[in-house]
Amino acid sequence: MDAYIPFIPETITVHLGPPNSDAENVTIPFIDYIANVASSEIYPTWPENAVRANIYAQISFALNRIYTEYYRSRGYNFDITNSTGIDQSFVNGRDIFENIYQIVSEIFNDYLSRQGSVEPLFAQYCDGIEVVCDGLSQWGSVDLANNGYTPYEILTYYYGDDIDIVRNAPVQSITASFPETPLRLGSAGDSVRALQIRLNRISDNYPSIPKIAVPDGVFSYDTEEAVKKFQEIFSLTPDGIVGKATWYRTQFIYNAVKRLNELDSEGISLSEVSDQYSESLEAGDEGVEVANLQYFINYLSAFYDTIPSLDIDGIYGPSTENAVRAVQQAFGLPVTGVLDLDTWEAIYRTYLGFVATIPLKYVEGNIIPYPGIPLRLGSSSDAVTLLQEYLNFVAAVYTEIPTIPVTGYFGTQTQNAVLAFQRLSGIRPTGTVAAATWLALTTLYSDLYNGSRLNDGQFPGFNVGEAQ
């Protein structure tokens, strides 16, 4: 299941008072919480269709609080309160009506959402007599049920015709959305992509936060710049590292600008939350991610006698599996041969420590190792200057690669040159320069540079196709 798709929690933690009070927290099964709320807010003698419509609203309201981490993003250690002014009525230890519990047992893993949105609807409701609101009227739902309305018809009457009932959502334990390790330059994955999407949307309301040109899950320089500006605006340490405080502050502000805790929410589309990265690499996997891993391991092998070098072929075969085992052994990690998050972090952080000592300055004929940070549209650094110099040298021979100005900024001209080089080299054309693309480019650059300085009859190096 995608990490950001709603699910039904096994339990929910309720604060028995207003948010800032020192009241007790209780953690109970979610099904028991909904049965308690329903028994506290509606009458068991109401028509069944009204009871069901109200329970759907109560489930969705609670799930919205959990899904958006409404309270946890504010630093609280609970999911919802029992303060009826802002949440739902919950009476700890109360008796539950039998017919209500039976209905809750049938539909506790169903919830409401707007068509085209994934988040549970903030299904606002009120009694309709003492308090009137824009959402469902509890007593009004009774009148509709008595007039023959089905639960769905009652819900659409109050919330609109674009309501879906999502049925049989999976049940699982709640886990915090904050990634296992802080996000920073070089991080990659779905947590980075979620962060980038949030920052881009927040920047619509706070234009001084620069846009991230490609929210692709790669934490490059433009993401760091956006994070620093966000931290500056919201009084956080502007270090460009996304720790727990920054992560939940972006969640809080994102919820606010999207109005996710309001009935007229802007909504979250499926494309915004679908996972795009695998959590691990293992035997049988192939692709540029494997090639990038092999590049890093090869570099470390020059410093660790126990880590073997590898052919960079993009195939996670026995030799790569054995090398990963050697890495895990060297760094005191569980020896599995599978590249998990801890193993990747150990490899990557060690590599960054080595290359941080190498000046990123272009010297003709000199090859600099991959700087460790993916370069793509929006990046701006000395590493981009190096990239542009290498591309221009190669472009003088391979004219299908356009010559570009050396500015240190990765704009569309640089992206087009990278794409042309990747197509030429048989690398998946993404326009992003990570380890495999950097290696192919610098290898070709070295061959061309050395070949241009050989005497007549000397072997000038490899053709591009052969070098791959």
NUNUMAR-256726 format. One record per residue (C-alpha): residue number from 0; x, y, z. Coordinates in steps of 0.001 Angstrom, whole numbers, padded with zeros to 6 digits. Example, Ala and Ser with C-alpha at 12.3 -4.5 7.8 and 13.67 -1.06 7.14 Angstrom:
// residues 2
resi	c1	c2	c3
0	012300	-004500	007800
1	013670	-001060	007140
END
This chain:
// residues 468
resi	c1	c2	c3
0	000000	000000	000000
1	001273	003495	-000782
2	002608	005270	002284
3	000256	008250	001898
4	-002982	006451	001054
5	-005557	006563	003886
6	-006116	003503	006040
7	-008118	002618	009129
8	-005948	002766	012257
9	-006029	-000125	014678
10	-006167	002365	017559
11	-006724	006065	018131
12	-005407	008239	020969
13	-008011	010624	022401
14	-007223	013630	024611
15	-009971	013955	027210
16	-010186	017717	027115
17	-009243	020796	025066
18	-005920	020531	023225
19	-003856	022652	025625
20	-005261	021112	028791
21	-003374	018617	030962
22	-006187	016090	030600
23	-005560	012374	030257
24	-004938	010609	026944
25	-006607	007254	026271
26	-005726	004886	023434
27	-008508	002559	022336
28	-009422	000470	019269
29	-010701	002701	016467
30	-013906	000677	016148
31	-014652	001220	019855
32	-013946	004945	019514
33	-016470	005334	016669
34	-019071	003298	018562
35	-018548	005548	021593
36	-018869	008734	019527
37	-021998	007466	017792
38	-023554	006424	021110
39	-022712	009855	022564
40	-024018	011955	019698
41	-027022	010213	018165
42	-030020	008242	019390
43	-030271	004489	018822
44	-033985	004921	018062
45	-033310	007023	014973
46	-034043	005491	011554
47	-031207	003168	010569
48	-030391	005166	007426
49	-029866	008296	009526
50	-027704	006372	011993
51	-025546	005031	009160
52	-025163	008436	007510
53	-024067	009986	010799
54	-021567	007185	011486
55	-020012	007636	008016
56	-019530	011316	008844
57	-018038	010515	012250
58	-015581	008003	010777
59	-014457	010431	008082
60	-014060	013287	010560
61	-011790	011190	012789
62	-009780	009833	009849
63	-009231	013356	008541
64	-007688	014311	011884
65	-005406	011259	011742
66	-004508	011428	008040
67	-003507	015091	008169
68	-001788	014608	011548
69	-003790	017626	012627
70	-002678	017506	016234
71	000618	015656	015891
72	001862	018226	013363
73	001286	020787	016124
74	003449	018860	018566
75	000693	017076	020492
76	000904	013381	021371
77	-002685	012495	020499
78	-004880	012150	017399
79	-008091	013874	018442
80	-009778	015477	021468
81	-013201	014965	022983
82	-013838	018697	023043
83	-017110	019067	021136
84	-016357	022622	020082
85	-013645	021378	017724
86	-013934	017594	017606
87	-016437	014859	018433
88	-018113	013862	021659
89	-016380	010933	023379
90	-017279	009809	026898
91	-014590	007524	028260
92	-016056	004300	029652
93	-019645	004913	028610
94	-022063	002129	027640
95	-022449	001491	023921
96	-025839	000915	022281
97	-025999	-002582	020839
98	-027583	-001653	017508
99	-025071	001168	017006
100	-022129	-001131	017723
101	-023484	-003617	015192
102	-023663	-000942	012463
103	-020201	000397	013365
104	-018808	-003139	013098
105	-020135	-003323	009543
106	-018884	000048	008253
107	-015999	001198	010505
108	-013546	000705	007623
109	-015565	002812	005173
110	-015124	006572	004883
111	-016111	009568	002751
112	-013942	011400	000244
113	-014455	013865	-002557
114	-014227	012408	-006030
115	-010700	012974	-007314
116	-009263	013384	-003806
117	-007735	010749	-001558
118	-007932	012328	001883
119	-010894	011468	004128
120	-013485	014231	003946
121	-013537	016678	006826
122	-017169	015708	007356
123	-018309	018633	009464
124	-021670	018154	011164
125	-023851	019646	013903
126	-027160	018918	015599
127	-029045	021274	013288
128	-031142	022752	016096
129	-028937	024420	018696
130	-026016	024683	016301
131	-026266	025134	012533
132	-023288	024548	010232
133	-022412	024023	006571
134	-022198	020249	006945
135	-024581	017516	007952
136	-027506	018306	010237
137	-028001	015387	012602
138	-031684	016048	013197
139	-032103	016961	009548
140	-030752	013542	008604
141	-033569	012004	010623
142	-036169	013901	008597
143	-034521	012819	005348
144	-034397	009173	006457
145	-038077	009318	007393
146	-038717	010583	003859
147	-037015	007515	002371
148	-033499	008835	001749
149	-030718	006253	001724
150	-027515	006913	003733
151	-025697	007956	000548
152	-028528	010273	-000486
153	-028468	011872	002967
154	-024723	012434	002691
155	-024909	013921	-000807
156	-027761	016166	000304
157	-025393	017833	002783
158	-021936	017372	001277
159	-022664	017483	-002460
160	-023001	015040	-005326
161	-019230	014531	-005664
162	-018999	012330	-002557
163	-017684	008773	-002684
164	-017922	006141	000024
165	-014558	004379	000081
166	-015234	000858	001274
167	-013117	-001790	003005
168	-010075	000379	003601
169	-007167	-001620	005034
170	-006601	-001657	008779
171	-003097	-001123	010144
172	-001245	000489	013013
173	-000535	004217	012936
174	003033	005207	012156
175	004397	008729	012179
176	004950	010198	008715
177	008358	011626	009661
178	011087	009647	007818
179	013440	007413	009782
180	016349	009774	009131
181	016415	013536	008437
182	016207	014572	004790
183	019104	016527	003340
184	021177	017015	000192
185	021433	013678	-001589
186	018401	012069	000051
187	015961	010420	-002314
188	012629	008665	-002103
189	008922	009215	-001654
190	009379	011241	001544
191	011497	013719	-000423
192	008873	013873	-003161
193	006124	014498	-000585
194	008218	017296	000897
195	008796	018868	-002523
196	005096	018773	-003384
197	004254	020428	-000083
198	006875	023144	-000490
199	005746	023927	-004039
200	002132	024280	-002914
201	003113	026369	000118
202	005132	028658	-002160
203	001893	029664	-003906
204	000955	031417	-000654
205	004519	032344	000311
206	006146	033369	-003006
207	009565	033982	-001467
208	009960	030189	-001222
209	011520	029222	-004569
210	009774	026612	-006692
211	011356	023176	-007027
212	011481	022686	-010779
213	011113	018897	-010737
214	009494	017332	-007646
215	011026	013952	-008453
216	012035	012717	-005023
217	015680	013799	-005367
218	016878	016239	-002692
219	019107	018488	-004735
220	020236	022090	-004352
221	016919	023667	-005313
222	015136	021598	-002668
223	017708	022674	-000102
224	017182	026319	-001058
225	013409	025976	-000719
226	013779	024256	002656
227	016092	026984	003960
228	013674	029712	002913
229	010762	027854	004490
230	012735	027473	007715
231	013620	031159	007679
232	009996	032246	007214
233	008671	029976	009965
234	011398	030679	012535
235	013234	027362	012258
236	016993	026896	012044
237	017722	027576	008329
238	020138	024673	007823
239	018399	023057	004834
240	017998	019783	006758
241	014496	018436	007257
242	014341	017087	010767
243	011202	016385	012758
244	010415	020054	013482
245	010704	021125	009830
246	008852	018040	008560
247	005821	018646	010761
248	005876	022383	010188
249	005611	021804	006434
250	002772	019359	007116
251	000974	021933	009272
252	001337	024772	006751
253	000459	022510	003817
254	-002737	021443	005579
255	-003574	025089	006171
256	-003051	026361	002623
257	-004865	023342	001154
258	-007686	023702	003736
259	-007498	019945	004332
260	-009245	020339	007682
261	-012172	022213	006193
262	-015265	021097	004330
263	-014223	022944	001152
264	-010763	021348	001051
265	-008643	021853	-002047
266	-008047	018099	-001926
267	-005079	015828	-002523
268	-004932	013922	-005800
269	-003730	010331	-006096
270	-000769	011424	-008232
271	000481	013563	-005340
272	000753	010646	-002929
273	001502	007574	-005051
274	004765	005855	-004163
275	007389	005975	-006918
276	010422	004522	-005177
277	011169	001018	-003952
278	012340	000846	-000352
279	015215	-001538	-001077
280	017343	-003132	-003772
281	018115	-006834	-003876
282	019267	-009701	-006058
283	017553	-009642	-009452
284	016969	-005881	-009572
285	018294	-003934	-012545
286	018557	-000305	-013595
287	020271	002984	-013014
288	019676	002803	-009250
289	021743	-000381	-009129
290	024455	001257	-011272
291	024557	004213	-008879
292	024966	001826	-005942
293	027795	-000002	-007717
294	029573	003292	-008344
295	029536	004173	-004643
296	030681	000708	-003573
297	033510	000831	-006103
298	034712	004101	-004651
299	034605	002759	-001091
300	036501	-000357	-002166
301	039587	001812	-002688
302	039569	002629	001040
303	038297	-000638	002566
304	040253	-003820	001817
305	037268	-005986	002726
306	034917	-004334	000189
307	035376	-005691	-003362
308	035193	-003578	-006516
309	032395	-004145	-009002
310	031608	-003939	-012684
311	029100	-001119	-013068
312	026531	-002945	-015181
313	023294	-001986	-013415
314	022563	-005629	-012506
315	022150	-006699	-008877
316	023805	-010063	-009368
317	025862	-012295	-007028
318	028905	-009989	-007096
319	026826	-006949	-006080
320	025035	-008949	-003408
321	028390	-010102	-001996
322	029707	-006533	-002074
323	026661	-005309	-000158
324	027264	-008049	002406
325	030866	-006867	002726
326	029679	-003293	003259
327	027231	-004409	005923
328	029972	-006407	007647
329	032364	-003442	007529
330	029834	-001049	009063
331	028420	-003410	011682
332	025021	-003787	010038
333	022897	-006943	009693
334	024479	-008959	006882
335	021613	-009651	004460
336	022928	-008746	001014
337	019859	-006517	000578
338	020355	-002773	000228
339	018033	-001403	002901
340	017831	002187	004149
341	020469	001750	006869
342	022956	000209	004446
343	022346	002922	001875
344	022830	005661	004450
345	026124	004092	005599
346	027428	003882	002022
347	026241	007304	000998
348	027355	009252	004051
349	030804	007619	003933
350	031135	008472	000253
351	030133	012092	000886
352	032757	012302	003606
353	035453	011292	001134
354	034437	013544	-001769
355	033893	016555	000513
356	037686	016925	000665
357	038022	017229	-003139
358	037866	020786	-004573
359	035123	021129	-007186
360	037202	023080	-009664
361	037538	022377	-013360
362	041081	021613	-014484
363	041400	020521	-018095
364	041951	016778	-018309
365	041286	016226	-014625
366	038432	013944	-013538
367	036523	014765	-010363
368	034488	011960	-008730
369	030719	012312	-008672
370	030053	015102	-006118
371	027398	012994	-004414
372	024430	015316	-004952
373	022125	014626	-007926
374	022161	017501	-010403
375	019018	018439	-012300
376	016854	021306	-013439
377	017134	024086	-010875
378	020499	023051	-009380
379	023072	025777	-008933
380	026606	024923	-007730
381	030257	024436	-008621
382	029343	020850	-009477
383	027031	022145	-012218
384	029929	024232	-013591
385	032035	021060	-013755
386	029199	019223	-015486
387	028837	021954	-018097
388	032588	021953	-018820
389	032598	018179	-019314
390	029515	018329	-021540
391	030977	021051	-023735
392	034218	019134	-024237
393	032294	016030	-025298
394	029934	018137	-027457
395	032887	019274	-029562
396	033172	015672	-030825
397	029574	014478	-030557
398	027641	017277	-032202
399	024253	015802	-031250
400	025028	017190	-027787
401	024400	020947	-027775
402	027094	023311	-026498
403	025904	025244	-023450
404	027007	028354	-021518
405	029070	027590	-018406
406	027092	029390	-015709
407	026894	026977	-012782
408	023113	026957	-013150
409	021286	023846	-014388
410	018688	025340	-016709
411	016824	023910	-019682
412	019887	024177	-021949
413	021914	022041	-019572
414	019019	019629	-019187
415	018780	019236	-022975
416	022518	018564	-023172
417	022262	015951	-020410
418	019316	014282	-022125
419	021234	014179	-025405
420	024257	012640	-023669
421	022115	010050	-021878
422	020470	009027	-025157
423	023872	008831	-026819
424	025213	006644	-024005
425	022246	004299	-023737
426	021301	005647	-020293
427	017640	006131	-019452
428	017070	009811	-020399
429	015884	011446	-017190
430	017745	014745	-017420
431	019098	014144	-013904
432	022804	013528	-013372
433	023463	010952	-010670
434	026459	008640	-010262
435	025949	006461	-013355
436	025547	009420	-015731
437	028470	011257	-014128
438	030689	008187	-014533
439	029748	007720	-018184
440	030338	011410	-018935
441	033686	011685	-017161
442	034886	008398	-018647
443	034088	009606	-022146
444	035615	012993	-021379
445	038824	011323	-020188
446	038995	009077	-023252
447	038481	012018	-025607
448	040947	014243	-023775
449	043672	011607	-023657
450	042939	010454	-027181
451	043393	013953	-028540
452	046886	014000	-027073
453	048150	010618	-028306
454	050733	010208	-031009
455	049765	008929	-034436
456	048831	005264	-034311
457	048102	005148	-030590
458	044762	003763	-029452
459	042448	006740	-028810
460	040107	005082	-026301
461	036658	003505	-026448
462	033648	004381	-028529
463	030681	005471	-026494
464	028765	002258	-027101
465	031768	000148	-026109
466	032401	002202	-022974
467	028923	001360	-021741
END
